[in-house]
Amino acid sequence: MGGDDRFTQDFQEMRDDQPMGTRNEVITGPVADWATDFSHLEPEWAADPYPIQDDLRGRCPIAHTGRFGGGWLPTRYEDVAAIAYDTDRFSSRSIIMSNFRPPPELAPVGGTPPISSDPPFHHDARRLLLPAFTKTAVTRLEPATRAYCHALIDAFEGRDVVDAAHEYAQYIPMRVIADMLGLPPEDGPRFRTFVENALEGVNLPPEERIARMGNLFDYLLAQIRDHVDDPRDDLTTYLINAELYGRKLEPSHVAGTMALLLIAGIDTTWSAIGASLWHLAKTPGDRERLVAEPELLPTAMEELLRAYGPVTMARLVKEDMDWHGVEMKAEDWVLLSFPAANRDPAQFDRADEVVIDREVNRHAAFGLGIHRCVGSHLARMELRVALEVWLERIPAFGLEDPSAVTWAAGQVRGPRKLPIRIG
């Protein structure tokens, strides 16, 4: 073992010391009325949430549910933005709406800083990550990302049908994040399991959910110990050596931030790449135009992010209050649906259409407020390169079977099966 004894104790002790939070019964099944009984885990939401959101925005802009112990769903841009910016009344200590709530004493740090952190801690924890995600730092990652995209498509040779989600989109962010953190690239299948457990396993009993998350932290502990013994030029070693308030980060902070980057950094980009390819596969006019006018891709990419932004984040109400006429109770969930905000006709002209040459596009795909995605430059680079390489190598493609496309349920929505016919 190396010289940093912060990491000599097993994370089992850390998990044993964490209270499990309040147990809440979760009821899944058909929704009677989305305004009073919404559930983002239902298959119709995963398949196509936009008509549901549009209906709610028109008749009940802030929906309620008794599931998960009670929660709210704003669907107007102005409401989503107002809550996202209001850190005095809404806590970020848990950003995944699930069947238990982390205890209030976890604030202001939370389990996966900085996304789970409240002010003032959030500002300082976020600042530690900024150097790794500047445009300059991200630019250095582009050649390897482009080469890897080409290698993935090389593997399609001789095939007429490929799964663009399973065989292309998911692998790009897995490789990029693995390289940044200095994790073995062959551990990709593990990363996929970690992502699915964290973001799609929210209906599991708390004991099982915590056990699965424990597997993630056990993996991260092993990687941290390896980096303590063998320091290298990567983000993991940087976090191990980083200081905050005059001392090195707590082991839970290092592991929590790594978990955030591993999970959020993979699934969001995987979903955005997959959704973009799905749109181009089913919309030949847009696909043909981008092939003919590749210089339009940066603009089109922003529109694809607006129209199919994958991320919804949760907040917890701090105290009982009347919020714009809605009686919110302490510990109620609030789901901040950035995808719903992005399709609000009060904010965007032709909000329900994909306009790939849309010039004014202040979308919220990367979030709003203090938690706006720290990795937005990285995600944009990965999405742009993934689409550039695909359109260059496979200019003609379409959906093999639209009914075979499946989408992830939960707070990060993207294609999980995407059969594409090449040529």
Beta strands, then each sheet from edge to edge (+ up, - down):
strand 1: 22-23
strand 2: 62-65
strand 3: 71-74
strand 4: 90-91
strand 5: 100-101
strand 6: 161-163
strand 7: 243-244
strand 8: 247-248
strand 9: 312-317
strand 10: 321-323
strand 11: 326-328
strand 12: 333-337
strand 13: 397-399
strand 14: 406-407
strand 15: 415-417
strand 16: 419-422
sheet 1: 1+ 5-
sheet 2: 2+ 3- 12- 9+ 4-
sheet 3: 6+ 16- 13+
sheet 4: 7+ 8-
sheet 5: 10+ 11-
sheet 6: 14+ 15-
end
